[in-house]
Amino acid sequence: MQKNIPLRQKPKYPVESVDHALALMEMVRDYGRVRLSVAARLLGVSVSTAHRLMAMLVYRGYAVQDHARRYVPGPAMGQPPAGVAWTVELRRRVHPHLEDLAQAAGETTNLLVLAGTDVRFMASVEGHRPVRVGDRQGVVLPAAGVSAGKALLAAMDPADVERAYRRRAEQDGTAFDARAHAALTTELDAVRIRGFASNDEGTEEGISAVGVAIRDGAGTAVAGLSVAVPQQRYRHALETGLADQVIRARDAIEADLVDFTVGR
């Protein structure tokens, strides 16, 4: 019997229409621009059903239509979109590599992008083991607690990392925690030396992960790649070469991104 270790527990009595509406909201937030036909296909519903759901997001201010009749984040959306067309293209190019790595490692693979001091999971491919980490697509987590998030922070200039956390503290109306940031800086230094980042139950009990940063054709770190593992298998996975598998997958992805550059 297969068993997922989900980041989010599915309710005992799910309301399908609500779930579809929230999944649609995540698409608009994470993809930046969404066409109804694509939304309907990803949700597994008719175009007319997707249109009714989207109409409610528009009514509540979570989506608006642009000049090309695509849906983009509206003013009520809590966070800005992770990107626009480039995130869709990145996901298209990386997804086959996520599938290959999930098959080879037997564990769940993820593509993430940095959003300030958080990361967004843009895509997940579940592993094939009976007990595995569930799909994380659409989840937003603090970058400092996520393996690939740490790898992305480590790819930044340390001064830029500090500015990002000071800006976040200012936005939240809290004091900048210099001691906590010093500890993060030390950890990021270790990530740079080691070549990969790890997360041993840093975001959720029972889940650990290995992550790396992915660079585009210009050498800019634009995304993160991670493999999430149930904690009881984590040490064995590390000892048997999981980090090397992730690094090889990263290298293969970057080879497919030599002509792909994200304009900043």
N, C-alpha and C positions, 0 to 999 in steps of 0.2 A: 504494500500500500504506500502510495506517495504521500509525503507530508511536507508542506511548505513551512518555513519559519518566516512569517510575514513581518514587514515593518509596521503595517497597519492591520489590525484585526478586523476581518469582515464581520459586520453585525449578523446576529442570528436571523433576523428578519429584514433583509435588505429591501429597500424601495428602489426598484430598477430605474424608474424615471429620474429620481433624484441622483442616483449614481451616474446615469448618462449625462445629466446636466453638469455635474461637478467634473466629470471626465472631459466634457467639452470645454469647460472653463480652463482646465489645465492645458488643453491643446492651444487655446487662444493665448494663454499666458506664456507657454514655453516655446511655441513655434513662431509667435509674432504675427503671422498672417495665416488664415485658414479659409479654405473654400468649403462650401457645404458638401460637395461631392466627396471630398477627402474625409471630412468629419464623419459623414454617414458611413463610409467604408470602414474607418477605424473603429467606430462604435458598433458596427454590425447592425445598423438600422436603415430604414428607408430615408431618402433625401427629404421627403415631406416631414418625417419625424424629426430629423436633424434640424430642419427649418423651424419647427415649432419650439424646439429646445433653445435654439439660438435666439429666437425672438424674445424669449424670457430673459436671456443674458443681456440683450440690447435694452430691454425695458428696465432692467435693474442697474444698467450702467456698466456692466462688466465687459461689454463688447460693443463696437461700432463698426460700420462698413466703411471701407476706403473707396477711392475713386474706381477701383477695379472690381468692386463688389465682393471683396474678400473681407473677412472679419478680423479685426485687430483689437488689442486690449483697450477697454474703455476707461473712463476716469475712476470708476469704483474698484478697479483691479488693484489689489494691495501692493504688488511689486511690478516694476517695469518688465517688459518681455525680455527673455534671455537673449534675444537677437531677432533677426528677421530671416531673410532668405538663406543666409549662410548657415544657420543652425539646422535648417532642413536639409541642405546639401551635405553638411557634415554628418548628420545622422544617416543619410542614405549611404554615404561612403563607408562609414564605420560599422554599420549594422552587420554585414557579412562577417567581419572580423570578430564581433561579439559572439555570433553564432559559432564560429570555429573555436574560439577560446572556451566557450561554455561546453562544447562537445569534448574538447581535449581535457579540460580540467574537471569536468563533471559538476562544476559549480556555477552559480549565477554571476553573470557579467553585467557591467553597467557603464554607460557613457554619461558624463557629467559636464556641466559648464559652471563657471564661477559667476556669481551675481553679488557683487560687493564682498561681504564676508560670509556669504552663504554659498551653497552649491545646489544646483537643480539637477535631478536625475532625468536626462533626456530620453534614455532608452534602457531597457533591461532585457536580457535573455536568460531565462531560468535554466539552471543545471538539470541534469537527468538523474541525480541521485535520489533515493527514496525520501530522505530528509534533506531539505535544501532551503536556502533563503529565497523568499518570494520576490515578485516583481516590484521594483521601486519607482517605476516611471512616474514622473509628476511630483515626487517627494522633494521638499526643500529642507536642508539641514545645515547647521553651522559648519563652515568649511574646516575649521580647526579640529573637528571631531571625526571627520571622514578621511579615509586614507587618500583617495584621489584629490580631495580638497586640500589636504596638507601638501600633496605633491604640486598642486597648482600654486599655492602660496609660496612654496619653496622656489618655484620658478620665477617669482617676482623679485624685484629689488627690495631688500629689507626695509628701506625707507618708505617705499610705496605701501608695503604691508602695514607698517605702523600708521601711516596716514589713513589707510582704509579703516583700521580699528578705532582710531581717534574720531574719525568722521561718524562711524557707527555709534560710538558712545555719545557723541553730541546729538545725533538724531534720536537716540533712545532717552536722552535726558539723564544720562548716568555719567559717573566719573570714569575716566580712562584708567584701567587697572594695569599699572606699570609692572607689577610683580607677575601677574598672569601672562602679560605680553612677553616679558623676559623669558619665561618658561617656554612659551610658544616659539620664540626666536631660537632658543637652544635646540628645540625639537626639529625645527625647519633646517637648521645647520646640519643636523644628523641625516636628515632626508637627502640633502644635497650630496653628502658624502657617500651615503649608502646607495643612492640611485633609485630608491622606491620608498614609499611611505606605508605605514601599517596602522591598523585600527583594531585594537583588541578590546571589544565590547565598549568602545568609546561613545557610540551613539545609541546602542540598544543592547540589553542583556541577551547573551546567547549568539551574538553576531560579531564576527571579526572580518577583516578585509585587508587586501594588499592593493595599492594603487600607484599609478604613475601619471605624469602629465603627458599630453599629446601636443606636438608642435606642428604648425602649418608649414607651408613651403618657404615662408620667410623666417622660420625659426622661432615664431611667437607661440607661447603655450596658450592654446585656445580651448582645451578640454581636458578632461581626466578620464582615465580608464581604470576600473577596479574589478576585482573578483571578490565576492562576498561568500563567506564560509561559515557554517555552523561552528560555534566556538569549540565544540568537542573534537572537531577535525582540524582545527586551525594549526596547531603546532606540528602535527604530522604533515600537513600540506606544505608548510614552510620548509620542513626538513627534506621533503621530497621534490623541491624545486618549483613551488608555485610562483615565487617572485621571478624566476627566470622565464617561466611561461608568459607571465604578464609583460615582461620587458620585450620578449620576442614578438608578442602580439602588438605592442606599441610600435616596435620598429617596422612591422609589416604595414600598420596603419599609416605611419608617417611616409613610407614609401609610396603609398597611394594618395598622399596629400602634397606631393612635390609641386603640383600645379594649382594648389588650393591655398589662397591667402586671404585672411580675414582683415578687412580694412578697419582700422581703429581710429 
